[in-house]
Amino acid sequence: MQTTSWEDEFREYVLARGPALLRAANQLTGHPLDAEDLLQNALTKTYLAWDRIEDRGALDGYVRRAMVNINISQWRRRKLEEYPAADLPETTTHESVGGGEVHEQLEQALEELPERMRAAIVLRYYEDMTEPEIARTLGISVGTVKSTVSRAMAKLRSALLPSR
């Protein structure tokens, strides 16, 4: 089977940028299998639009935007699966944490955030988006972005700081 030059170009892009894009997808979804599905869907959209994307330097942004949009669409389709509880679950704390362990704890704390909070944190601190950009991406107001990021950061701090 002979491939065209743009198919080769797409294949090279996916091979080169796939791992970084998968990490971004994992941050958005909080689950490795969901991240793989999300990235696959975004890459499918990118493949279909490949000939219309003129700025090849903006490919990462195109794929990330597709992942965020797909993820938001999935949120809207899902019914509420988590219900608030009167009592908070007990949390465990870890004494003396090394560098690798901190990263793992951060990943775990991000996974435990509600989806909108996780998305706001990922877009703000991993993708370095401004609050107005996040508001447009998530379809919420700038004030909601600010309060969501603030509450998410408070949850992350409490999850990562040892009890005194």
C-alpha atoms as one frame of an Amber mdcrd trajectory, in Angstrom:
protein
   0.000   0.000   0.000   1.471   3.291  -1.062   0.932   6.349   1.095   0.881
   9.980   0.078   3.320  12.552   1.412   0.717  14.157   3.701  -0.068  10.759
   5.232   3.637  10.280   5.919   3.761  13.776   7.392   0.798  12.979   9.658
   2.359   9.674  10.722   5.648  11.428  11.589   3.767  14.056  13.582   1.897
  11.417  15.602   5.103   9.469  16.271   6.962  12.598  17.371   4.231  14.328
  19.424   2.050  11.386  20.479   3.564  10.846  23.945   3.281  14.542  24.903
  -0.280  14.705  23.596  -1.170  11.552  25.513   0.109  13.143  28.737  -2.120
  16.164  28.086  -5.085  13.861  27.409  -4.363  11.971  30.619  -4.425  15.230
  32.554  -7.781  16.117  31.023  -9.442  12.775  31.676  -7.639  11.486  34.744
  -7.735   7.932  33.426  -5.202   6.324  31.029  -7.735   4.406  28.938 -10.029
   7.424  28.599  -6.973   9.487  27.646  -6.080   7.068  24.859  -9.637   7.230
  23.513  -9.690  11.014  23.754  -6.369  11.365  21.933  -7.448   8.883  19.254
 -10.642  10.861  18.618  -8.700  14.142  18.452  -6.129  12.645  16.073  -8.936
  11.344  13.873 -10.348  14.863  13.617  -6.847  16.173  12.883  -6.308  13.557
  10.183  -9.585  14.490   8.509  -8.676  18.195   8.599  -4.970  17.750   7.767
  -5.149  19.346   4.323  -6.966  22.405   5.759  -4.398  23.062   8.511  -2.021
  25.575   6.983   0.158  26.379  10.007   1.949  23.129  10.845   3.490  24.849
  13.877   0.030  25.089  15.426  -0.736  21.364  15.195  -0.311  20.744  18.934
  -2.759  23.530  19.672  -5.222  22.142  17.144  -5.066  18.640  18.681  -5.277
  19.964  22.250  -8.266  22.137  21.381  -9.928  19.113  19.775  -9.271  17.081
  22.949 -10.775  19.783  25.164 -13.830  20.146  22.917 -14.376  16.384  22.724
 -13.978  16.074  26.489 -16.499  18.865  27.093 -18.967  17.203  24.721 -18.581
  13.954  26.643 -19.263  15.745  29.955 -22.449  17.192  28.574 -23.678  13.799
  27.389 -23.036  12.056  30.692 -25.527  11.989  33.516 -24.451  12.908  37.003
 -22.690   9.803  38.284 -21.317  11.224  41.529 -23.531  12.414  44.322 -22.464
  14.590  47.240 -22.155  12.881  50.589 -22.670  14.303  54.064 -19.395  12.831
  55.356 -16.009  13.224  53.743 -13.997  10.035  53.278 -10.934   9.557  55.429
  -7.692  10.584  53.773  -4.244   9.186  54.281  -1.096  11.243  54.500   2.382
  10.271  53.464   5.427  11.111  55.529   8.736  12.135  53.901   7.999  12.287
  50.221  10.687  12.076  47.529  10.650  13.924  44.189   9.104  11.066  42.185
   6.550  10.416  44.879   5.423  14.053  44.839   4.747  13.780  41.113   2.745
  10.596  41.664   0.798  12.222  44.493   0.055  15.227  42.289  -1.185  12.934
  39.511  -3.388  11.109  42.031  -4.723  14.376  43.477  -5.537  15.635  39.953
  -7.400  12.414  39.172  -9.544  12.890  42.278 -10.677  16.385  41.249 -14.058
  16.763  39.579 -13.757  16.973  35.791 -14.352  20.713  35.428 -11.797  21.511
  38.145  -9.257  19.164  36.569  -9.813  20.694  33.150  -9.432  24.236  34.523
  -6.169  23.335  36.300  -4.759  21.545  33.249  -5.654  24.388  30.926  -4.314
  27.034  33.330  -1.082  25.463  34.540  -0.219  22.788  31.970  -1.410  24.544
  28.817  -0.692  28.056  30.183  -4.015  29.468  28.985  -5.374  32.742  30.306
  -8.592  32.888  32.310 -10.590  34.358  29.385  -9.264  31.588  27.079 -10.257
  28.943  29.627 -13.695  30.546  29.991 -14.253  30.404  26.213 -12.945  26.836
  25.995 -15.098  25.501  28.836 -18.109  27.666  28.018 -18.200  29.338  31.444
 -17.650  32.867  32.753 -14.250  34.253  33.754 -15.485  34.517  37.344 -16.402
  30.842  37.328 -12.929  30.016  35.995 -11.333  32.002  38.823 -13.408  30.371
  41.534 -13.014  26.893  40.006  -9.222  27.213  39.803  -9.099  28.613  43.343
 -11.173  25.763  44.790  -9.201  23.183  42.800  -5.891  24.579  44.049  -7.197
  24.456  47.631  -8.148  20.805  47.149  -4.750  20.011  45.646  -2.942  21.762
  48.517  -4.919  19.866  51.126  -4.278  16.592  49.314  -0.530  17.218  49.034
   0.372  18.926  52.296   1.010  16.556  55.207  -1.224  16.890  58.257   0.361
  18.679  61.187
